[in-house]
């Protein structure tokens, strides 16, 4: 019961439903998996200032996605804004055994004038990241959304910008400093933010969000050089129903994909969800308009998935509080009910964390509501509000860190709709 659901030959948009995610930066790394580095819209929403706690998601087949867990939050950034939050659209790059995670974050309370591009590093793609500071000389008013492109010759280029300005430049081998100076990207029409660069058949593509009021579209330009000048080519993603647009383009096993977000689950522009659809090109290299679908993309062929050790804790073994109670749902199956009331919930004690480290917690449930929620607490820490959608599979999950051994306490608190909890599944990832 890992990740977002049971094995499927076809996905469904949005692809991540347990928490709200946006601004997906997708990459295929050396292990053959595809990874999404996304921003996280915290729930309940307050606005873009509350965005925090970056998670990474991975897949072998483009359809079954695993929450790899949280990799960085504003509390981990000693140079950052004292009030936290404002962890906006990130990206990641790989060089010589190190993964570099780039993220925009203000350094002061006057947030929009103090943006910087932070860097965290790890020797693993989805865990172990440690903040290394920020790139000197970059930042300032509205300068956000870093994208790092690794060219075929091993040279690295960074792009970022906002407020109608897009800059690009080459990075030094340390991946944390700029070689020379950043330059204006010339030739982009109606640039707003969300720069992303990729290369196909020797041609460089720069995609970005435009300034359509309250409903950005995605445009693109092409060049023979990674830093332009650029030739504007048109719009390839029409409005998604969300007030913002941000995406990435990746080739995986011969097929090109667009990763983007919408608000199909929540209906709210500050609670967004990541989607994937196929991307196609004309013979002259022009990007065809992307067809936004609910069914998503088909699974790609992979080797047999790795099976991690796991344990299941049935509802009958948990303790309840508030108005919650354990009842016999059917023969041999028990469920926690009465979770509609505030301060009602259940607690699973002595949950086994294996050797300690990351573990995927999947809550089995039933509900008749379109979007009920459960608040997850792990060893006393508030981890997140989890969506309990009426989705096939009947579970919602999040990857967290557990202590070694059967010493962990997992609490699920209600008050956000009618949910019946049937149990808790734990899959050890480390």
C-alpha positions as CSV (number, residue, x, y, z in Angstrom):
1,X,0.0,0.0,0.0
2,X,2.8,2.4,-0.9
3,X,2.4,5.8,-2.4
4,X,-0.9,6.9,-4.0
5,X,-2.6,3.6,-4.7
6,X,-2.7,0.0,-5.9
7,X,-1.0,-0.8,-9.2
8,X,-2.7,0.6,-12.2
9,X,-2.1,0.6,-15.9
10,X,-3.4,4.2,-16.3
11,X,-3.1,7.2,-14.0
12,X,-5.7,9.7,-13.0
13,X,-5.3,13.5,-12.8
14,X,-4.4,14.9,-10.3
15,X,-1.8,12.3,-9.5
16,X,-1.1,13.3,-5.9
17,X,-4.2,13.4,-3.8
18,X,-3.1,13.0,-0.1
19,X,-1.7,16.5,0.2
20,X,-1.8,19.6,-2.0
21,X,1.2,20.1,-4.3
22,X,2.1,22.5,-7.1
23,X,4.9,23.8,-9.3
24,X,6.2,20.3,-10.2
25,X,9.8,20.0,-11.4
26,X,10.3,16.6,-12.8
27,X,13.6,14.7,-13.5
28,X,14.7,11.2,-14.5
29,X,17.8,10.3,-12.5
30,X,20.4,7.5,-12.8
31,X,18.2,4.9,-11.2
32,X,15.7,5.2,-14.0
33,X,12.9,6.5,-11.8
34,X,11.2,9.8,-12.4
35,X,11.1,12.3,-9.5
36,X,8.9,15.3,-8.8
37,X,10.2,18.2,-6.7
38,X,7.0,20.2,-5.9
39,X,6.0,23.0,-3.7
40,X,3.5,22.3,-0.9
41,X,0.2,24.2,-0.4
42,X,-0.4,23.9,3.4
43,X,-3.9,23.0,4.4
44,X,-6.0,24.8,5.7
45,X,-4.8,27.6,3.4
46,X,-3.9,31.1,4.4
47,X,-2.2,32.1,1.2
48,X,1.1,31.8,-0.6
49,X,2.9,32.9,2.5
50,X,2.1,29.5,4.2
51,X,3.7,27.3,1.5
52,X,6.3,25.1,3.2
53,X,7.6,21.6,3.8
54,X,8.8,20.4,0.4
55,X,8.0,16.7,-0.4
56,X,9.5,14.6,-3.2
57,X,7.5,12.0,-5.2
58,X,8.9,9.2,-7.3
59,X,7.6,6.6,-9.8
60,X,8.9,3.7,-11.8
61,X,6.0,3.7,-14.3
62,X,4.5,7.3,-14.4
63,X,1.3,6.1,-12.8
64,X,2.0,4.7,-9.3
65,X,3.6,7.5,-7.3
66,X,5.4,7.1,-4.0
67,X,5.7,10.0,-1.5
68,X,9.4,9.9,-0.6
69,X,8.8,12.3,2.3
70,X,9.7,15.8,3.4
71,X,13.1,17.0,2.4
72,X,13.2,20.6,3.6
73,X,11.2,23.2,5.5
74,X,11.7,26.9,6.3
75,X,12.8,25.9,9.9
76,X,15.9,24.3,8.3
77,X,17.0,27.6,6.7
78,X,19.0,29.7,9.1
79,X,19.4,32.6,6.7
80,X,15.7,32.7,5.8
81,X,12.7,34.9,6.7
82,X,12.1,34.8,10.5
83,X,8.4,34.1,10.1
84,X,9.0,31.1,7.8
85,X,6.7,30.1,5.0
86,X,7.2,31.3,1.4
87,X,8.9,28.1,0.2
88,X,7.9,28.5,-3.4
89,X,8.6,26.6,-6.7
90,X,11.8,24.5,-6.5
91,X,14.0,22.5,-8.8
92,X,16.8,19.9,-8.5
93,X,20.0,19.1,-10.5
94,X,22.5,16.3,-10.3
95,X,26.3,16.5,-10.7
96,X,29.2,14.2,-9.8
97,X,27.3,12.2,-7.1
98,X,25.5,15.2,-5.5
99,X,21.9,16.3,-5.9
100,X,21.4,20.1,-5.7
101,X,18.0,21.3,-4.5
102,X,17.3,24.9,-5.5
103,X,14.4,26.9,-3.9
104,X,13.3,30.5,-3.7
105,X,12.9,31.9,-0.1
106,X,13.0,35.4,1.3
107,X,15.7,36.4,3.7
108,X,13.7,39.1,5.5
109,X,10.2,40.0,6.7
110,X,9.8,42.3,3.7
111,X,9.5,39.1,1.6
112,X,9.0,40.3,-1.9
113,X,12.1,42.5,-1.9
114,X,14.4,40.0,-0.2
115,X,14.1,36.9,-2.4
116,X,17.2,34.6,-2.6
117,X,17.9,31.3,-4.3
118,X,18.7,28.7,-1.6
119,X,20.6,25.5,-2.2
120,X,20.4,22.2,-0.3
121,X,22.5,19.2,-1.1
122,X,22.4,15.4,-0.7
123,X,24.0,12.3,-2.0
124,X,20.5,10.8,-2.5
125,X,17.7,12.1,-4.7
126,X,14.9,12.2,-2.1
127,X,16.3,12.4,1.4
128,X,19.2,13.7,3.4
129,X,19.2,17.3,2.1
130,X,21.0,19.9,4.1
131,X,20.8,23.6,3.4
132,X,24.1,25.1,2.2
133,X,23.1,28.8,2.0
134,X,22.1,30.8,-1.1
135,X,23.6,31.8,-4.4
136,X,25.4,35.1,-4.0
137,X,24.3,37.9,-6.3
138,X,20.9,36.4,-7.2
139,X,17.5,37.5,-5.9
140,X,15.7,40.7,-5.2
141,X,12.3,41.9,-6.0
142,X,10.0,39.1,-7.4
143,X,13.0,37.0,-8.6
144,X,11.8,33.5,-8.0
145,X,11.2,30.0,-9.6
146,X,14.8,28.7,-10.2
147,X,15.3,26.2,-13.0
148,X,18.7,24.5,-13.6
149,X,19.4,22.8,-17.0
150,X,22.3,20.4,-17.5
151,X,23.4,20.5,-21.1
152,X,24.9,17.5,-23.0
153,X,28.4,18.9,-22.5
154,X,28.1,18.9,-18.7
155,X,27.7,22.7,-18.4
156,X,24.9,23.9,-16.1
157,X,22.6,26.9,-16.6
158,X,20.2,28.6,-14.2
159,X,17.1,30.5,-15.1
160,X,14.8,32.4,-12.8
161,X,12.5,35.4,-12.6
162,X,9.2,37.0,-12.0
163,X,7.4,40.2,-12.4
164,X,8.0,40.2,-16.2
165,X,11.8,39.6,-15.9
166,X,13.6,36.4,-16.8
167,X,17.3,36.0,-16.2
168,X,19.7,33.2,-17.3
169,X,23.3,32.4,-16.7
170,X,25.9,29.6,-16.5
171,X,26.8,28.1,-13.1
172,X,30.3,27.2,-12.0
173,X,31.3,23.7,-11.3
174,X,30.4,24.1,-7.6
175,X,26.7,24.5,-8.8
176,X,26.3,27.3,-6.2
177,X,27.8,30.3,-7.9
178,X,27.3,32.1,-11.3
179,X,30.0,32.2,-13.9
180,X,30.1,35.9,-14.9
181,X,26.8,37.6,-14.7
182,X,23.1,36.7,-15.3
183,X,21.6,38.1,-18.5
184,X,18.1,39.1,-19.7
185,X,16.5,36.4,-21.7
186,X,15.7,38.2,-24.9
187,X,12.7,37.3,-27.2
188,X,10.2,36.0,-24.6
189,X,6.7,37.4,-25.2
190,X,4.6,38.2,-22.1
191,X,6.8,36.5,-19.6
192,X,5.5,36.3,-16.0
193,X,7.3,33.5,-14.1
194,X,7.9,29.7,-14.0
195,X,10.9,29.4,-16.4
196,X,11.8,25.9,-17.5
197,X,14.4,24.8,-20.0
198,X,14.9,21.5,-21.9
199,X,16.6,20.4,-25.1
200,X,15.2,18.3,-28.0
201,X,16.9,17.4,-31.3
202,X,19.6,20.1,-30.7
203,X,17.1,22.8,-30.0
204,X,16.7,24.6,-26.7
205,X,13.2,25.3,-25.4
206,X,12.3,27.8,-22.7
207,X,8.7,27.5,-21.3
208,X,7.1,29.9,-18.9
209,X,3.8,31.2,-17.5
210,X,2.3,34.3,-19.1
211,X,0.3,37.3,-17.6
212,X,-3.3,36.3,-18.5
213,X,-5.3,37.7,-15.6
214,X,-6.2,35.2,-12.9
215,X,-5.7,32.3,-15.3
216,X,-2.1,32.0,-16.6
217,X,-1.2,30.1,-19.7
218,X,2.1,28.4,-20.7
219,X,4.1,29.8,-23.6
220,X,7.4,28.8,-25.0
221,X,10.4,30.0,-27.1
222,X,13.3,28.2,-28.8
223,X,16.9,29.0,-29.4
224,X,20.1,27.5,-30.8
225,X,22.0,28.5,-27.6
226,X,21.0,27.8,-24.0
227,X,21.0,31.5,-23.2
228,X,19.3,32.7,-26.3
229,X,18.4,35.0,-28.0
230,X,15.0,33.3,-28.0
231,X,12.4,33.1,-30.7
232,X,8.8,33.2,-29.4
233,X,6.8,30.2,-30.6
234,X,3.3,30.5,-29.0
235,X,1.0,29.1,-26.3
236,X,1.0,25.4,-25.6
237,X,-1.1,25.0,-22.4
238,X,-4.4,26.8,-22.1
239,X,-5.7,27.8,-18.6
240,X,-6.1,24.9,-16.2
241,X,-8.9,26.5,-14.2
242,X,-6.3,27.7,-11.6
243,X,-5.1,31.3,-11.1
244,X,-1.5,30.2,-11.6
245,X,0.4,28.0,-14.0
246,X,3.7,26.3,-13.5
247,X,5.1,23.3,-15.2
248,X,8.1,21.2,-16.4
249,X,8.8,19.1,-19.5
250,X,10.6,15.7,-19.4
251,X,11.3,12.9,-21.8
252,X,10.9,9.4,-20.3
253,X,11.4,6.2,-22.3
254,X,10.7,7.8,-25.6
255,X,7.7,9.8,-24.6
256,X,7.6,13.5,-23.7
257,X,5.4,14.7,-20.7
258,X,4.1,18.0,-19.3
259,X,3.9,18.2,-15.5
260,X,1.6,21.0,-14.3
261,X,-1.0,21.8,-11.6
262,X,-4.7,22.6,-11.3
263,X,-7.2,23.0,-8.6
264,X,-9.5,20.2,-9.6
265,X,-9.6,18.6,-6.1
266,X,-10.1,21.6,-3.9
267,X,-11.7,24.2,-6.2
268,X,-9.3,26.7,-4.5
269,X,-6.3,28.4,-6.2
270,X,-4.2,28.1,-3.1
271,X,-4.8,24.4,-2.7
272,X,-3.4,23.0,-5.9
273,X,-2.6,19.5,-7.3
274,X,-0.1,18.1,-9.7
275,X,-1.1,16.6,-13.0
276,X,0.6,14.9,-16.0
277,X,-0.3,14.8,-19.6
278,X,1.5,13.8,-22.8
279,X,3.4,16.4,-24.8
280,X,3.7,16.1,-28.6
281,X,5.7,18.0,-31.2
282,X,5.1,18.8,-34.9
283,X,7.7,17.9,-37.5
284,X,9.2,21.4,-37.3
285,X,9.6,21.1,-33.5
286,X,6.6,23.2,-32.6
287,X,4.8,22.0,-29.4
288,X,1.3,21.0,-29.9
289,X,-1.4,22.3,-27.5
290,X,-1.5,20.0,-24.6
291,X,-4.8,18.1,-24.1
292,X,-5.6,18.3,-20.4
293,X,-7.2,15.0,-19.3
294,X,-8.8,13.5,-16.2
295,X,-7.5,10.0,-17.1
296,X,-3.8,11.1,-17.2
297,X,-1.1,9.0,-18.8
298,X,-0.5,5.3,-19.4
299,X,2.0,3.3,-17.3
300,X,5.3,2.6,-18.9
301,X,6.9,-0.8,-18.7
302,X,9.2,-1.3,-15.8
303,X,11.0,-4.1,-13.9
304,X,9.2,-5.7,-11.0
305,X,8.6,-3.1,-8.3
306,X,10.6,-3.5,-5.1
307,X,8.6,-4.8,-2.2
308,X,9.4,-3.1,1.2
309,X,8.6,-4.7,4.5
310,X,5.3,-3.5,6.0
311,X,2.9,-3.9,8.9
312,X,-0.8,-3.4,9.3
313,X,-2.5,-2.1,12.5
314,X,-6.3,-2.8,12.5
315,X,-8.7,-0.3,13.9
316,X,-9.7,-2.6,16.7
317,X,-6.2,-2.2,18.2
318,X,-6.2,1.6,18.5
319,X,-7.4,3.9,21.3
320,X,-10.0,6.5,20.7
321,X,-10.8,9.9,22.2
322,X,-13.6,12.5,21.9
323,X,-16.7,11.2,20.2
324,X,-14.8,8.5,18.3
325,X,-15.5,4.8,18.9
326,X,-14.5,1.4,17.5
327,X,-17.4,-0.5,16.1
328,X,-17.8,-3.8,14.1
329,X,-18.2,-2.6,10.5
330,X,-18.8,-6.2,9.2
331,X,-17.7,-9.7,10.2
332,X,-14.1,-9.6,11.2
333,X,-13.6,-5.9,10.3
334,X,-13.7,-3.1,12.7
335,X,-13.7,0.7,12.1
336,X,-13.3,3.9,14.0
337,X,-16.4,6.1,13.7
338,X,-17.6,9.4,15.2
339,X,-14.8,11.4,13.7
340,X,-17.0,14.3,12.5
341,X,-16.7,16.1,15.8
342,X,-13.7,18.4,16.6
343,X,-11.1,16.9,18.9
344,X,-12.2,13.3,18.1
345,X,-9.8,10.8,16.8
346,X,-7.8,7.6,17.4
347,X,-4.3,6.7,18.4
348,X,-2.1,3.8,17.3
349,X,0.5,3.1,19.9
350,X,3.7,1.0,19.6
351,X,3.9,1.4,15.9
352,X,7.0,-0.3,14.6
353,X,9.4,2.0,12.8
354,X,11.8,-0.8,11.7
355,X,15.4,0.4,11.8
356,X,14.2,4.0,12.0
357,X,13.9,6.5,9.2
358,X,11.4,7.1,6.5
359,X,8.1,5.1,6.5
360,X,5.0,5.5,4.4
361,X,1.9,5.7,6.6
362,X,-1.3,4.7,4.7
363,X,-4.7,5.1,6.4
364,X,-7.4,2.8,5.2
365,X,-10.8,4.5,5.3
366,X,-14.3,4.8,3.8
367,X,-16.2,8.0,3.4
368,X,-19.3,9.2,1.5
369,X,-18.0,12.8,1.3
370,X,-16.2,14.3,-1.7
371,X,-13.4,15.6,0.4
372,X,-13.1,14.6,4.0
373,X,-9.8,15.1,5.9
374,X,-7.8,13.7,8.7
375,X,-5.0,15.4,10.7
376,X,-1.9,13.3,11.2
377,X,0.3,13.5,14.2
378,X,3.4,11.4,14.5
379,X,5.1,11.2,18.0
380,X,3.3,14.4,19.0
381,X,4.3,16.4,15.9
382,X,1.6,17.8,13.6
383,X,2.5,16.5,10.2
384,X,-0.3,17.5,7.9
385,X,-4.0,17.5,7.0
386,X,-4.5,14.5,4.8
387,X,-7.2,14.3,2.1
388,X,-9.5,11.3,2.4
389,X,-10.9,11.3,-1.1
390,X,-13.5,8.8,-2.4
391,X,-10.8,7.2,-4.5
392,X,-10.2,3.7,-5.6
393,X,-8.1,1.9,-3.0
394,X,-9.7,3.6,0.0
395,X,-6.5,4.9,1.5
396,X,-4.5,8.1,1.9
397,X,-0.8,8.3,2.7
398,X,2.1,10.4,3.7
399,X,5.8,9.5,4.2
400,X,7.2,10.6,7.6
401,X,10.2,9.7,9.8
402,X,9.7,7.1,12.5
403,X,11.9,6.1,15.5
404,X,13.5,2.7,15.4
405,X,11.5,-0.1,17.0
406,X,7.9,-0.4,18.2
407,X,7.9,2.9,20.1
408,X,6.0,5.3,17.8
409,X,2.6,6.8,18.3
410,X,0.4,7.8,15.3
411,X,-2.7,9.9,16.0
412,X,-5.4,10.7,13.5
413,X,-7.7,13.5,14.5
414,X,-11.1,14.2,12.8
415,X,-13.4,17.2,12.8
416,X,-13.2,17.5,9.0
417,X,-16.0,15.3,7.7
418,X,-17.4,11.8,8.1
419,X,-14.6,9.3,7.8
420,X,-14.5,5.6,9.0
421,X,-10.9,4.5,9.7
422,X,-10.3,0.8,9.1
423,X,-6.6,0.7,10.0
424,X,-3.1,2.0,9.5
425,X,-0.5,0.4,7.1
426,X,3.2,1.1,7.7
427,X,5.8,0.5,4.9
428,X,9.4,1.0,5.8
429,X,11.4,2.8,3.1
430,X,14.8,3.1,4.8
